[in-house]
């Protein structure tokens, strides 16, 4: 386990991408389904949203139980422990930490026993006023076992003894500022909640007469469930043996989903708020070429998330697409780096180039984003070493200039190259012959199909409750 923690802590040095926080999954069975195993496969499909820890809570109708640990889903669960997790309702969680350290105390789901009874929670997002809420709860005698904002939500809901758990969630939600998609488990209910701006995704699916609530539709596909719909911003969906019903935190909710769900976070086979992630990335690539045309011999994409955008750029420009990068299949988003020299070689370990595709070619390289610029710089160096005649770097999202407050790991502005460098300075830093980004307007053309999106990390304009 010590090695696993070392791997996770060091991973942030290598992977020059923004990090999302978590993925959630919940199932309510009205039949004899193996809810723990279904939750396991659902979490497996959501593993890209968090690789630090994972867990499953379930109920036998009387008590709520939990099994969680540090590591990947496949490392934590097996046939033996899943076979002992019997129940009709289960929720699961995969975590990447933005609030709270990476340790077992902060792993989810979180569980508690309150006046309302047993309660478990799995949360994706970030509560920006959690410190003040926690301070007030401590004054009321609440004790905290972790340092996560998710435990603040759990205790806040538990604080309100009401005629229903739904009303308690509504009261608690009205005090929360930030992003939250949550699945709750009680001894007889599964509940899903999406914040009033819908910043993080949450959807509903069905296996015959059994309901699922999860972060992305790809998890529904993984367990053989049918997609029903997205949970609306500000909606509370409650499922019990009587069926499914909805309540709302408030009546004036408007969608402002994080644009990075489409740029990078979500799996490309997911559909979020009626927009297919894969198709949106293709369109981002097309729009990128329309705004920034160039004459070149080939287009290459950075595996895996930038491949659709590169395909879109190729289709719009008529420049042939080539799979010039080969990704090591046995390295995920994390691996051990023993020294500074090895850290410098980290991109070479994860990606190698097919030299014959690159030599003496004018290359357009498409990536989904540039954060710190270290990976972009190394990719340009790899292409130069392979004999590229020209290298034109194209980014299928706008310049990231501002920190995110809603569950993305950008706590310090100095971590963002675009916050203190002009575009020409960034081009010189990464060593490309030219550099262009998709504009905010271009991104909105692709994504704003009767939906609002959050572009705060690009232009500093966030949903209204942090102004």
Secondary structure, DSSP 4 states (H G I P E B T S, - for coil): -HHHHHHHHHHHHH--S----EEEEEEE-SSS--HHHHHHHHHHHTGGG--SEEEEEEE-SS-EEEEEEES-HHHH--HHHHHT---SEEEEEEE--SSS-SSGGG-S-EEEEETTEEEEEEEEEEETTHHHHHHHHHHTT---SS--HHHHHHHHHHH---S-HHHHHHHHHTT--EEEEEEEE-SS-EEEEE-TT--S--EEEEETTEEEEES-HHHHHHTTPEEEEEPPTTEEEEEETTEEEEEES-S-----EETHIIIIIS-TT-EETTEEHHHHHHHHHHHHHHHS----SEEEE-TTTTHHHHHHHHHHHTPPB---EEE-TT--S-----SHHHHHTHHHHHEEE-HHHHTT-EEEEEES--SSSHHHHHHHHHHHHTT-SEEEEEESS----S--SSS-S---GGG-GGGT--HHHHHHHHT-SEEEE--HHHHHHHH-SS--EE-HHHHS---GGG-
